[in-house]
Amino acid sequence: MKKIGFLSFGHWTLSPQSRTQSAADALLQSIDLAVEAERLGMDGAYFRVHHFARQLASPFPLLAAIGAKTRSIEIGTAVIDMRYENPHYMAENAGAADLIAGGRLQLGISRGSPEQVIDGWRYFGHRPVEGEDDAGMGRRHAGEFLELLGGKGFAQPNPRPMFPNPPGLLRLEPHAEGLRNRIWWGAASNATAAWAAKLGMNLQSSTLKFDETGEPFHIQQAAQIRAFRAAWKEAGHVRTPRISVSRSIFALIDDRDRAYFGRGVQEDDQIGFLDQTTRAIFGRGYAAEPDVLIEQLRKDEAIAAADTLLLTVPNQLGVAYNAHVMEAILTAVAPALGWR
């Protein structure tokens, strides 16, 4: 394990038990949590994007704000649903946020998952073309986004522009050099992991994937990582790809930890259906005293195979408690697993 980051969904609710009761709370606490994570020495601050939900939605204002308040931590998403995105506008937003952050963006994108509303992307003005479903539309948007990040000019300049133009066709501005190599694809199957590798994207694999063999989740996820690396090698890419996996992991250090998670984490994989035909497997969570946790995590083949571990955090428990959760992992668990 080379890097550890946190992953927040940015939930908010008016429940009196929640320390995150509004959208403003979710956004401002996300910034504070990233600052705390950097102070603790964590490698990454990642955020999930959901539309039509009381969770984080538009990522780029948040990423830019975090970029301006921090200096070294990686700042990313896991993931942005590309069915909802205008690739041109997204490329401009991503370029601006990356420049504000000094080249620290790590953007996870995907074709999307089941959402809060039916075909929510249509309210954003998007439609699949003839012969294409919404997943295909998401992959098409992703391909256009990757092309735009390459920085090649494509637009014919006005012969009488308001401001002088550089010679040749024009590209979108601002352009963030190197961001194209910091795009990740959230893959739920071995096939989509191999597809992402061929396009030169890094791999994000979450706590859910299609159940393709009936084996335990971590074994199937490790096989997905091997498929990704094989496809990457076959494609002939020069650079070394990045691979992350997500886990819910809690070290039981004090009475608060035991009260929240002593019996509150699912210790076995779960099987469910994303739709009428897609069987999925959901990975187990981990909650135990540090020495027990270390031994459990050493047996997780996917964590061993990945270079980055994203810890899902219970953001509604507040910034201070989540900083405690992260610090416990970084000090009492991660060094025994090879971090730093």
Buried (B, 14 or more C-beta within 10 A) or exposed (E): BEBBBBBBBBBBBEEEEBBBBEBEBBBBBBBBBBBBBBEBBBBBBBBBBBBEBBBBBEBBEBBBBBBEBBEEBBBBBBBBBBBBBBBEEBBBBBBBBBBBBEEBBBBBBBBBBEBEEEEBBBEEEBEBEEEEEBBBBBBBBBEBBBBBBEBEEEEEBEEEEEEEEEEEEBBBEBBBEEBBBBBBBBBBBBBBBBBBBBBBBBBBBBBBBBBBEEBBBBEBBBBBBBBBBEBBEEEEBEEEBBBBBBBBBBBBBEEEBBEBBEEEBBEEBEEEEEEEEEEBBBBBBBBBBBEEBBEBBEEBBBBBBBBBBBBBBBBBBBBEBBBBBBBBBBBBBBEBBEBE
